[in-house]
Amino acid sequence: MMKPLQILNKQTLIDILGDEPSEHLKFIASFLTQAQESLKKLVQLYNNNDYLNIRGEAHYLKTSANAVGAEKVGDILQQLEENANKSHKAKCKILIQHINVEVKQLYLEFKNDR
């Protein structure tokens, strides 16, 4: 049985950066900034029905999400990548909204850790 996905898997950060909480905070803060920019871009691409670039942007952000241990965000981005590949407009819209919600959850968890 698979473990449920975490908003933030801190072990991923420890594996990559070592046990340096200040480095973890910098890494997550950088990801959150990148995620906000990517979300704006995803909405714009969605409004232009640009599925090829939605797929590319989702893949790019997914790589970063997985690197910081943002498992839920990474999973939703994987789904977005797959649905953009099939040009599933309605599903893409829902997934972009879910990414926004999960990034906010990640931010709250990050803020509480500081």
C-alpha positions in Angstrom: 0.0 0.0 0.0 1.3 3.4 -1.0 1.8 6.2 1.6 -0.5 9.1 1.1 1.2 12.1 -0.6 2.4 14.8 1.7 2.1 18.5 1.2 5.7 18.8 2.1 8.0 15.7 2.6 10.8 17.1 4.7 12.8 14.0 4.2 13.2 14.9 0.5 14.8 18.2 1.6 17.1 16.4 4.1 18.2 14.0 1.4 19.0 16.8 -1.0 20.3 19.5 1.2 21.2 17.8 4.4 19.8 18.7 7.8 20.1 22.5 7.3 16.7 24.0 8.1 17.8 27.5 6.9 18.7 26.0 3.5 15.3 24.1 3.4 13.5 27.4 4.0 15.5 29.1 1.2 14.8 26.2 -1.2 11.0 26.2 -0.4 10.8 30.0 -0.6 12.4 29.8 -4.1 10.0 27.1 -5.2 7.0 29.1 -3.9 8.1 32.1 -6.0 8.6 29.9 -9.0 5.2 28.2 -8.5 3.4 31.6 -8.4 5.0 32.6 -11.7 4.2 29.2 -13.2 0.6 29.4 -12.1 0.2 32.8 -13.8 1.7 31.3 -16.9 -0.4 28.2 -16.8 -3.6 30.3 -16.6 -2.5 32.4 -19.5 -1.6 29.3 -21.6 -4.9 27.7 -20.6 -6.8 30.8 -21.7 -5.0 30.5 -25.1 -5.7 26.8 -25.4 -1.9 26.3 -25.6 -1.8 22.6 -24.5 1.7 22.0 -25.7 3.1 24.8 -23.5 0.9 23.8 -20.6 2.5 20.4 -20.8 6.0 21.9 -20.8 5.3 24.3 -18.0 3.7 21.6 -15.9 6.7 19.3 -16.5 9.1 22.1 -15.5 7.3 22.9 -12.3 6.8 19.2 -11.5 10.5 18.7 -11.5 11.0 21.5 -9.0 8.0 20.4 -6.8 9.5 16.9 -6.6 12.9 18.3 -5.7 11.5 20.2 -2.7 9.3 17.4 -1.6 6.0 19.0 -2.6 4.4 15.6 -3.3 0.8 16.7 -3.8 1.8 19.6 -6.1 4.0 17.3 -8.1 1.3 14.6 -8.4 -1.2 17.2 -9.7 1.3 18.6 -12.1 1.9 15.1 -13.5 -1.9 14.8 -14.1 -1.9 18.2 -15.7 0.9 17.2 -18.0 -1.0 14.0 -19.0 -4.3 15.9 -19.6 -2.7 18.7 -21.5 -1.1 16.1 -23.8 -4.7 14.9 -24.6 -6.0 18.5 -24.8 -8.6 17.8 -22.0 -9.7 21.4 -21.4 -12.1 20.9 -18.5 -9.8 18.6 -16.7 -6.9 21.0 -17.2 -8.9 23.8 -15.7 -9.7 21.8 -12.6 -6.1 20.6 -12.2 -4.8 24.2 -12.4 -7.2 25.2 -9.7 -6.0 22.3 -7.6 -2.4 23.3 -8.1 -3.2 26.8 -6.8 -4.9 25.3 -3.7 -2.0 23.0 -3.0 0.6 25.7 -3.4 -1.3 27.8 -0.9 -1.3 24.8 1.5 2.5 24.4 1.0 2.9 28.1 1.7 0.9 27.7 5.0 3.0 24.7 6.0 6.2 26.6 5.1 5.0 29.7 7.1 4.3 27.6 10.2 7.7 26.0 10.0 9.6 29.3 10.2 
